[in-house]
Amino acid sequence: MDEALESTLVTLRDAVRWAASRFSAAGLAFGHGTDNALDEAYALVSHVVSLAPGVPEPYLDARLHPQERRRIVELVDRRIASRKPLPYLTGEAWFAGLPFHVDERVLVPRSPIAELIERRFEPWAPPTVGRILDIGTGCGCIAVTCALAFPRARVDAVDVDEGALALARRNAARHGVAERVEVLRSDLYAALAGRRYDIIVSNPPYVPEGELAKLPAEYGHEPRHALASGPEGLDHPLRILHGAAAHLGEGGILVMEVGATRPALEAHLPGVPVLWVDLERGGEGVLLLTAEALTRYHAHFEAALAEIAAADRGGEGRTAP
Ligand SMILES: C[S@@+](CC[C@H](N)C(=O)[O-])C[C@H]1O[C@@H](n2cnc3c(N)ncnc32)[C@H](O)[C@@H]1O
């Protein structure tokens, strides 16, 4: 490390200021736990000094140990050179105020559904919640926080990716809920025949394939199968809607994030009274449907799936101009 840095980075405050300036100057993209250079700098420095993100004010004037200073400089350099999301460099992401092990086998947790879990899905959750399903669990953040929010419930956490399942198991153990969280390989509902739930929750892949290449470099480090969902971003969301009625008990609910794919979904489901949840902490495109509505409008989901399948076949048949 050059001498100027050694004498400039004395306190945590110095390190946060310096890291934020480097991030801004490098033109990084944010969105993996933070949405600006300063918060990213706080997250990085907090990690190095083993604190939750957001160093408390009294700590900011504490002096850095030389090893901490070296680690901060190394992480800042790697974040800029690699354009990897910070949680992949630190191995840790925060969700609903809790730390989770992450690596490049899983999406970095950031779903606004965290806010609804903290509210125990009030006022929509059925009076008794005994069974919860998390579809596309990734690192297990939604499944684990649901298990903690509903201490009597059993949670099934499914994913198609073995790496994700391994991380989800590790995170369930880390938070002491491994006995109540069953982590299993399943293509959506395929391995869940006969199982019914009070709450199905999912943050599935929902990015249109053509949009992926347009995203900032940071998103290119996330698994493609965690993001891409067919030409319109609807393949997974529509299959989840279609299968939900058969896996919900009476009074049950489905909560699913579709983000910016909301308009495309609405265009394929005219007349279906989807509730789009207002989120106090920001985020968009989180829908809620009751078991009753999912049953009543089942034919609409079937028709929408047929529409996107027909569009796919049309696309395959087309030749380049
Ligand atoms: C957007 S990520 C969400 C991860 C995590 N739930 C979160 O919110 O951070 C979607 C996850 O769905 C998984 N997935 C993709 N296709 C799937 C399928 N057909 N069945 C089950 N899981 C699937 C991916 O492996 C990925 O872990």
The ligand as a Gaussian input file, in Angstrom:
#p B3LYP/6-31G(d) Opt

LIG

0 1
 C      -34.340000     -14.397000      -8.408000
 S      -33.528000     -15.779000      -7.642000
 C      -34.188000     -15.630000      -5.998000
 C      -33.313000     -16.162000      -4.915000
 C      -33.803000     -15.848000      -3.492000
 N      -35.134000     -16.367000      -3.253000
 C      -33.796000     -14.355000      -3.239000
 O      -34.865000     -13.748000      -3.166000
 O      -32.697000     -13.786000      -3.142000
 C      -34.437000     -17.100000      -8.369000
 C      -34.045000     -18.502000      -7.920000
 O      -34.915000     -19.422000      -8.614000
 C      -34.196000     -20.579000      -8.959000
 N      -34.886000     -21.235000     -10.069000
 C      -34.786000     -21.000000     -11.398000
 N      -35.605000     -21.809000     -12.086000
 C      -36.252000     -22.563000     -11.166000
 C      -37.233000     -23.606000     -11.269000
 N      -37.723000     -23.988000     -12.455000
 N      -37.675000     -24.175000     -10.115000
 C      -37.180000     -23.791000      -8.906000
 N      -36.253000     -22.818000      -8.762000
 C      -35.796000     -22.209000      -9.871000
 C      -32.805000     -20.069000      -9.293000
 O      -31.840000     -21.097000      -9.195000
 C      -32.625000     -18.950000      -8.257000
 O      -32.007000     -19.436000      -7.102000

